[in-house]
Amino acid sequence: MSLPAVRPPTRPVPGDRGRPARDGRDGRDDRAGGGLRLAAVLAALLGVLAATLVVSVTIGPADIAVGDVLRSIGAHLGLGGGGVPRLTDAIVWELRLPRVLTAAAVGAGLAVAGAVMQSLTRNPLADPYLLGLSSGASLGAVAVLLLGVALVLPVAAFVGALAALAATLTLAGSLGALTPTRTVLAGLAVSQLCAAATSFAIFWSATGDSYREILGWLLGSLAGSTWSSVAIAGLAVLVLGTALVGAGRTLDAFAFGDTAAAALGVHVARTRWVLLTIVALLTGALVSVSGSIGFLGLVLPHAVRLVVGARHRHLLPVVALVGASFLVWADTAARTVFEPRELPVGILTAFLGAPVFAWLLWRARGDVEVGR
């Protein structure tokens, strides 16, 4: 279904009273200038992400030169290269590169999903897990880990996330119109129920080393990433993430409330259902390969808004690239700073995200008031 393209109403700028109105040509020039600036920002961020991917592969217990990384990748892609020692090639292609690419895809997807959730629910505290998706995925993952069939863990986590979404939307819909408040409250109820079921299953059944395996997944970890993980996360971001970025103008309309969005031609209820479903599918796919990595989808959209503004046409592609680079570096730190022990990356993102979010709240303290 194609979503209607809308342009948010403009607000008067203080001090503009009495100034002559700009003609259409000037408006087009402004839009063209904004497009060029956005293109420049995206090009710079793409360059940063490319450098991040290559450099992070070189970091680890075995030091690998940038040239060896590029030759190994080129040889496997049929672009030339070669001459890399077999052990070095295996470390690059089989261990580090899949993990780095998975981190980039998960970071980009969670950042975009968080920004969309904050718009759809008009809740600055919303994140990709607001509808109980993380708890549902955790319940599915823990179930298969306890049953000893970890090979189907991504499938079980994805099914659990979708089941949680269905329960949330069904509960919210049974209360009346699908409003942001009802959706959030239903998500909290489903999340608590799934969390309780997960805790009960762990308490009743987990023994021996299964505790460590389950805890590592619940805290968020990319340690087990393979090329299958890259395919799942990358395809989800490419298809579902692109669909969300393409709905940027529609998301702008939701910032002014349901009534204003309807006046701008948006079918509010249907569009919200569609976008929530896309967010859920994206989040479920990402959680299935990484576990629950918190704070990234909550903090990064707020931080990027301070730089590029609130228009989703600008915000979403920028936050995707920032999220990708951020999670790659966070995971690199998690696997190297405490070596030979490895820290689940979800712990590190929480350590970094909590104080940053507190600073953002303090910075916007004049706007965070009841009723605003």
Secondary structure as GFF3:
##gff-version 3
##sequence-region A 1 372
A	DSSP	alpha_helix	24	58	.	.	.	ID=ss1
A	DSSP	alpha_helix	66	76	.	.	.	ID=ss2
A	DSSP	alpha_helix	86	90	.	.	.	ID=ss3
A	DSSP	pi_helix	91	96	.	.	.	ID=ss4
A	DSSP	alpha_helix	97	121	.	.	.	ID=ss5
A	DSSP	alpha_helix	133	147	.	.	.	ID=ss6
A	DSSP	three_ten_helix	150	152	.	.	.	ID=ss7
A	DSSP	alpha_helix	153	174	.	.	.	ID=ss8
A	DSSP	alpha_helix	180	205	.	.	.	ID=ss9
A	DSSP	alpha_helix	210	219	.	.	.	ID=ss10
A	DSSP	alpha_helix	227	236	.	.	.	ID=ss11
A	DSSP	pi_helix	237	241	.	.	.	ID=ss12
A	DSSP	alpha_helix	242	246	.	.	.	ID=ss13
A	DSSP	alpha_helix	248	254	.	.	.	ID=ss14
A	DSSP	alpha_helix	258	263	.	.	.	ID=ss15
A	DSSP	alpha_helix	268	290	.	.	.	ID=ss16
A	DSSP	alpha_helix	296	308	.	.	.	ID=ss17
A	DSSP	alpha_helix	312	336	.	.	.	ID=ss18
A	DSSP	alpha_helix	345	363	.	.	.	ID=ss19
###
